[in-house]
């Protein structure tokens, strides 16, 4: 099975809405972490110009990745700077550690 990694970084105030939308969609799992930084939008009220954001990462089958992206985007879209970003990356290998019984050969 071929997988994609969907990573979304967006305002932390939208985190609960995104988590709920992904649960309703039926994603098999997600990783949530805090992030601190800036991109297109800078926080001029903070001494370091940075914003507190949330980052969600989802490993999902390729044919379901677009649904995950669309769900996240629809959930947090406001049309203003600072809405966030979404990246979709190919996954070379996806292994459950519990099922791992050998060695992985590095691909070049």
C-alpha positions, 0 to 999 in steps of 0.5 A: 500500500502506498502512503502520503504524509499530510502535515498541516500547520495552522493557528492553535485556536483551530486545533479542536475543530480540526481534530474533530473533523479528522475523527469524523472523516475516520483517519486512523491516527494523527500526531499533534504537536505545538509549533512556534514560528512565522511564515507569511504572517508575522506577529508584530505584537511579539518580541520574536515576531512568531506565532504559536501554532498547531501541527497535525501529521497524518499518514494516510493511504494515497487515495485518501490524502485529498480528503484529509487535505480538503477536510483540514482546509475547509475546517480552518479556511477564513481567507486571511493571512495566517490561515496556515499551510498544508504539505503532502509528501510521499512516504517511501516506507510505512512500518508498524514497529510491532510488526517489524521483524527484520532490517530495512535496506536503505534506498538510494 
